[in-house]
Amino acid sequence: MAVKLHRCSIMWLKFGGHPCWRVQKALDDAGVEYEVVAGPLSRGKRTRLTELTGQEKYPAIEFEDGTAYRAESKDMAATIREGRLDQRRDPGAGATAQ
């Protein structure tokens, strides 16, 4: 399953408390194939993220069918590590799984 990780553009910031890094590390640890989509830092410029998830917060995961998964990063990381990421895919294409 190849997904897109929508995250902030501060790629060098790699510590456990950073939400974007927490989810990216969980994807790495779980062996999930993904593409990084580094977005703007300014919330007002996050139009693609807002279209995708209905909010301006990183990180978010976009599935191949265009659906998205966005939750608090700790919950997202736990879902990924438990092997349940595919369950967060919304069966109605274009909708957002919360």
C-alpha positions in Angstrom: 0.0 0.0 0.0 1.6 3.2 -1.1 0.3 6.3 0.7 1.2 10.0 0.8 2.3 11.5 4.1 1.3 15.2 4.2 3.6 16.8 6.8 5.4 20.1 7.5 8.4 21.1 5.5 10.8 21.0 8.5 12.2 17.6 7.5 15.3 17.9 9.7 13.3 18.1 12.9 13.5 14.5 14.2 12.5 14.1 17.8 9.8 12.0 19.4 7.5 14.9 20.3 7.2 16.4 16.8 3.9 15.2 15.3 5.1 14.9 11.7 8.2 13.0 12.7 6.2 10.7 15.0 4.0 9.5 12.2 6.8 9.3 9.6 8.9 7.2 12.0 5.9 4.9 12.6 5.5 4.4 8.9 9.2 3.7 8.5 9.2 1.2 11.5 6.1 -0.6 10.0 7.7 -0.8 6.6 4.8 1.1 4.9 5.7 2.6 1.5 4.9 6.3 1.4 5.7 9.5 -0.4 6.3 12.6 1.6 4.3 15.7 0.6 6.0 18.5 2.5 3.5 21.4 2.8 3.8 25.0 3.8 4.4 26.1 7.4 1.8 28.9 7.3 -1.6 27.5 8.1 -3.3 30.0 5.7 -1.4 28.4 2.8 -2.4 24.8 3.5 -5.2 24.8 1.0 -4.5 21.2 -0.3 -4.4 19.9 3.3 -7.7 21.7 4.1 -9.3 20.3 0.9 -8.1 16.8 1.8 -8.9 16.7 5.6 -11.2 19.6 6.3 -8.6 21.1 8.7 -5.1 22.7 8.6 -3.2 20.4 11.0 -0.3 18.1 10.0 0.2 15.3 9.7 -2.3 13.5 7.4 -2.2 10.4 5.3 -3.7 10.3 1.9 -4.6 6.9 0.4 -4.4 6.0 -3.3 -8.1 6.5 -3.7 -8.0 10.1 -2.5 -9.4 9.5 1.0 -7.5 10.7 4.0 -6.8 9.8 7.6 -6.1 12.6 10.1 -6.0 12.2 13.9 -3.7 13.2 16.7 -0.2 12.0 15.9 0.0 9.7 18.8 -3.2 7.9 17.7 -2.0 7.8 14.1 1.4 6.3 15.1 -0.4 3.7 17.3 -2.7 2.8 14.4 0.2 2.4 12.0 2.3 0.3 14.5 -0.7 -1.9 15.2 -1.0 -2.7 11.5 -4.4 -1.1 11.2 -3.7 1.8 8.8 -5.6 0.2 6.0 -8.7 0.0 8.2 -8.7 3.9 8.4 -9.3 4.0 4.7 -12.8 5.4 4.0 -14.8 3.2 1.6 -16.5 6.3 0.2 -13.8 7.7 -2.1 -13.2 11.4 -1.6 -14.3 11.4 2.0 -12.1 11.8 5.1 -11.6 9.1 7.6 -11.4 10.6 11.1 
